[in-house]
Amino acid sequence: MFNICVVGHGNYPDGMVSALKLLSGTDENITKFNLNQELTHADYETQLNEYLDNYDEVIVFADMTGGAPHQIASRLIMEKGKRTQYIISSAPLNLLLEIVMKINLQVLNKDNVEAELQRSLVEAKEVMLLLPETETFEEVDEEEEEGI
């Protein structure tokens, strides 16, 4: 069974795991590492390295692509070369929730992990939404002009 690790700046990991527990009812097999003013980069790396050494099947969720938590986790995963350790960056809550549910329902496993992660990434992008849409503003502007 895959373990989940949430890494990020400040209290981002705490917030993600708290919301996840509220929505899914569990935070079992989920670990978080907050990179904040109380933890140096070296200490963060040591703790994360220990965690990755102890678990072969891990999906790491990072708050921001290119940020220090992401860079350190990516480097450690690449150095270890374990074929069942992955990192997803700029991960929204709905993606984390979906992956956790797939793990808990045994939909995601060692045999299909890459395909399921790719599928979940596509689905997460599809549900992202920007409101109001530009067309909505254009319609309002046209209506206002006609009324003058």
C-alpha positions, 0 to 999 in steps of 0.5 A, a space after each residue: 500500500 502506498 504512503 502519502 507524504 505532503 511537503 511544503 512551505 509554512 503550514 501548507 502540509 498541516 492544512 492539506 492533511 487537516 482538510 483531507 481528514 475532514 473530507 475523507 475521515 482518515 489521515 492514516 498512512 499520511 505524513 507531513 513535513 512543514 518547511 518553516 522558520 523552525 526547521 532548517 533546510 538541512 534538518 528538513 532534508 534529513 527528516 525527509 530522507 529518513 522517511 523515504 528510506 523507511 517507505 518504498 511505496 510513497 507519493 509525495 505531494 509538494 505545494 509548489 513546483 520549484 520551491 525548496 520542499 519540492 526541490 529537496 524531495 525531488 532530488 532525494 527521490 531521484 537519488 534513491 532511484 526507487 521505482 515506487 516513489 513519486 512526487 507531484 508538485 503544485 498539488 491541489 486538495 482535490 488531487 490529494 483526496 482522489 489519490 488517497 481514495 484510490 489507495 484506500 479503495 485499492 484502485 491504485 497499486 504498484 502495478 498501475 500506479 503510473 497510469 492512475 497518477 496520470 489519469 488523476 492529474 488529467 482529471 484534476 486539471 479538468 476540474 480547475 475553474 476560473 470565474 467569471 469567464 471573460 465572455 460573461 464580462 463581454 456580454 454584460 458590457 454589450 448589454 450596458 452599451 445597448 441600454 444607453 
